[in-house]
Amino acid sequence: MIRYILPLLVFVLIVNSISIGAEDIASDTFILSPKTIYVDDDADPEWYNETHVKTINDGINITSDGDTVFVYNGTYYEKINITKSINLIGENKYNTIIDGRYIIPDEHCVFGASIIRILTNRTTVSGFTIQKVIKDTWMVDAGLYVINSHYDTISNNIFRDIMDASILLAGSNHMVSENIIINSRQGIWYDASDSTFTNNTITDIGYEGILLWCGHGNTITNNNITHARQGMVILESCNNLIKRNNIAHNEEGVFLSLSMRNKFYENNFINSGYAGHVEFKGYSFFNRWKGNYWDNQRIHGLPKILLGRFGVLPIPWFNFDWRPAKQPYDI
């Protein structure tokens, strides 16, 4: 019996050692740490190597999911497509510039003349000035276009001189924060859900400061929206929280259509133009207004009456802010 047991034990030991070795080899082979690619458009020739490149696109092309492309100060005349889950980080948002003035629009393409296009989940773009989308195509010509992806972060950038929307998003669970948007046709245009838009400054806008279309479950908070035709437009959107925004010096504060169960809490409505602070129509029911500051409230302590329209007919419809604030919020 022993002569059969001993060979069997030796065989088992050999198989186990091979398995453990194979696991170690697999671990060493397939688990790679995220790497950083560095981009500089005017470094000394000897600086460039496999991880130090001249253009942003060169950097993105050699990344994998989870990597970072760090871009040094300079002006980069590029059209950028991001198809990997990476971090695209600029050295300084004032001096790291991506300029779109020379972009040739994609014919028959939804991206138009957009500068940055994100087509994947969990991507971050931060620390840039994104400017000069000057081509006007039949599509949306955006500074940054996020199409049907999720969990992307757009933060701490400057957008200026954009033909259409500075930021155009679709998908869900995005974070858009700490951006400065100046002189574009729209500020932020999004068909997104369960996303957060916070601490953005949006000014000198031809049409909508923020346009929300078919979105639900979004949080829009602590944004400063000024000098737009309409501070905020909400279309066919439900269950969004709009809180602590400064909506001031716009021709119209907020426009709603076919939108229900949105909450407007503790916003400033200041110095709206001829169209007034709020307009709503088209079956915009069950929206709640609480604690907003209205600079045209003549008698403080009384509810603020908001006049809208029922459906498409000229039938008046009323909303109320039952406890409007007496002083503007510090936003």
SULCORTA-V704027 format. One record per backbone hydrogen bond with DSSP energy under -0.5 kcal/mol. NH is the residue of the N-H (numbers start at 0). CO is the residue of the C=O. Records with the same first field share a line. If there is no record, write none. Layout:
NH: CO / CO
//
This chain:
3: 0
4: 0
5: 1
6: 2
7: 3
8: 4
9: 5
10: 6
11: 7
12: 8
13: 9
14: 10
15: 11
16: 12
17: 13
18: 14
19: 15
20: 16
21: 17
22: 18
23: 19
24: 20
25: 21
26: 22
27: 23
28: 24
29: 25
30: 26
31: 29
36: 67
37: 50
38: 69
39: 52
42: 39
46: 43
47: 43 / 44
48: 51
51: 48
52: 37
58: 54
59: 55
60: 56
61: 57 / 58
62: 59
65: 84
66: 63
67: 34
68: 86
69: 36 / 67
70: 68 / 88
71: 38 / 69
73: 94
75: 73 / 96
76: 74
77: 75
79: 114
81: 116
82: 80
85: 83
86: 66
87: 85 / 123
88: 68 / 86
89: 125
90: 70
94: 91
95: 91
96: 73 / 94
97: 128
98: 75 / 96
99: 130
102: 99
104: 102
105: 111
106: 104
108: 105
111: 108
113: 110
114: 141
115: 142
116: 79
117: 144
118: 81 / 116
121: 149
123: 85
124: 152
125: 87
126: 154 / 155
128: 95
129: 127 / 157
130: 97 / 128
131: 159
132: 160
133: 131
136: 134
139: 109
140: 138
141: 139
142: 164
143: 165
144: 115
145: 143 / 167
146: 117 / 144
147: 145
148: 169
150: 171
152: 122
153: 174
154: 124 / 152
155: 176
157: 127
158: 179
159: 129
160: 181 / 182
161: 182
162: 132
163: 140
165: 185 / 186
166: 186
167: 143
168: 188
169: 145
170: 190
171: 148
172: 192
174: 151
175: 195
176: 153 / 174
177: 197
179: 156
180: 200
181: 158
182: 202
183: 203
184: 161 / 163
185: 163
186: 207
187: 208
188: 166
189: 187 / 210
190: 168
192: 170
193: 215
195: 173
196: 218
197: 175
198: 220
200: 178
201: 199 / 223
202: 180
203: 225
204: 226
205: 183
206: 184
208: 229
209: 230
210: 187
211: 209 / 232
212: 189 / 210
213: 234
216: 237 / 238
218: 194
219: 217 / 240
220: 196 / 218
221: 242
223: 199
224: 222 / 245
225: 201 / 223
226: 247
228: 204 / 206
229: 206
230: 251
231: 252
232: 209
233: 254
234: 211 / 232
235: 256
237: 214
238: 259
240: 217
241: 239 / 262
242: 219 / 240
243: 264
245: 222
246: 244 / 267
247: 224 / 245
248: 269
250: 227
251: 228
252: 275
253: 276
254: 231
255: 278
256: 233
257: 280 / 281
259: 236
260: 284
262: 239
263: 261 / 287
264: 241 / 262
265: 289
267: 244
268: 266 / 292
269: 246 / 267
272: 249
274: 250
275: 250 / 272
278: 253
280: 255
281: 310
284: 282
287: 261
288: 319
289: 263
292: 266
293: 291 / 324
294: 268 / 292
296: 293
297: 295
299: 297
301: 298
303: 320
304: 302
305: 318
306: 304
307: 316
308: 279
309: 314
310: 308
312: 309
314: 309 / 312
315: 313
316: 307
318: 305
320: 303
321: 288 / 319
323: 320
324: 291
330: 328
//
